[in-house]
């Protein structure tokens, strides 16, 4: 599939959320948590949730899942799973008590409102997984938690697309704050990568670089890039609830600035590739209707600060991000273990489209 993107299509792909084993680089104390918690995880079996579950169980917490029983229903047979639907079927949550709820899958404010109403008085803290997408358009750099967030003319819309995603996430945050004014934690991760990523936005790079040859590298080597490994995000969120953190927090990495050149070169080295990089400038790509490639876009205009969000607050709270090299190797190992159908990349360029663009660029 040729995934060269128009700007409109790119805006849509940035709304997709953003497998693998291991608990991640975020360090918690050895042994069980000093105070085991009863944790309710909404979802829990797709991309982010399983790593939260594994980290929580490893620490000795009691975990209950709430989902529709559709995505990977056999993943955690040993755990209690309550069946329901965020779109109104919440009866399974009534009459129960938990210390913490972690809300992973909500993009629509109404879902948060309904769930929070049911859980008020029966949950100590509401943790909502939002996104740095709330800052669209990214008109500045060093974006901190108190920066302006996106708004929308029709706050009741439930159409989630490139135009509405950030604003709806911001409104959903407000629902959690309203229902739990003194006991909420809003987590805003940037692009989430690692084994099991259903979007293949980062996965494309270790897979493509491992194939070798001439690789089209978008933009310039100095373009800023950010990411968070899904396993480190999951571990950090469990640490955050153990530490009873509240408020709003950007979770982005790495701590030291990363560039597109660094991302591609380190990934190439990690997978043992001899691929060569040909840097193709943004103007040329845009002339060929390619406004983004995986999660790179030109750091200008509305996207100036998209990859320059400030993560100091999370790092001060104990967030740690594993080396990119480890993420690269383990993502490639995971991808290579998938069946042929899943190895159809969902992001990036087909070999034919890449060759066509490189030929045109040289010509």
C-alpha positions, 0 to 999 in steps of 0.5 A: 500500500502506498501511504504517501500522504496529502496534508489532509490525510496526514492530519487524520493519521496523527489521530490514530493511537498511537505487543511486545514483552518487558516492563520498560525502562521506568524504574520502580522499587524492587519487590511489590509495592508498599501499598497494593492498589485496586486498579480498574483499567478501561480497555487494557488489551490493545496497545497501551493497556497490556503494558500497564497491566503487566507492570501493575501485576508485577508490583502486586496490584489487583487489576480489573479490566473493563472492555467489550471483550472483543480485542484480544479477549484471551490476553489476561485470563487470570484477571477479572474482566467486566464486560460493557461498552463506553457508549452507555453500557456501564452497569458492570461498573456499578456497586464496585470500588477501586483506588484508581481508574486508568482511562485509555481508549476515550477520544469522545468527551461524553464517554469520559463524562458517563464513566466518571459519573458512574465511578464518582464516589467509588474510585479514588483517582481518575487517570486519563490518557490524553495526547500532546495532540491537544496543542494543535496547532503547534505554533511555539516550541518548548510546549509546557503543560499550561500552553493553550489547547485546541478548541472546536466550534461544535463541542458535541461532535463525535466525529474524530478526525484530524481536525477534531482529535486534539480538541476532543481530547482537551474536552475529555480532559476537562470532563475528568477534571470536573468529575475528580477536581482534586484527584485526577491525573492527565497524561499527555504522551507524544507518538507512542512506539514499540512492539505491537504498534498498530500504526507502524509509524516508527516500525517502518524505519527499522523494517525499511533500514534492515532491508538496506539499500538507498533509503529516502530520509525526509526533511533534514537531519536536524529536524527534531523528533520525539517519541515514547516507548509504549512499555515505558509509558505503561510502567511510568503510569503505574509508578505515577498512581503509586506515588499518587501524582495529580495534575497534568503531565506531558510524557515525551522523550528522550530527555536529550534532544533527538533529531531525525538524523539521529533517529535514523542513524541510531536505528540503522546501527541498532538493526545492523544495516548498511543502508544509505540515507538520501535526504529529500527536502520538505519542499520536494516532498510537498510538491509530490503530495507527501506532507509527512512520512510516518510521524515526521513532518516539516517543523514549520507553521502549524507543526513548528513545535510538534516534536518540541514538547517539554517533558521536564515534569514527567522526568522529574517525577521518575519517567525514564525512556529506554534507549532508542536502539533497544526499541529499534531491535525489539520492534523489528524482532516483533514485526518479523515474528508476525504473519505475512498479512501483518507484515504489510506495513501500515505506514511509510512508502512502498518500495515502488513509491520510494524508488519513484520519488528518489529517481525524481529527486535525483532527476 
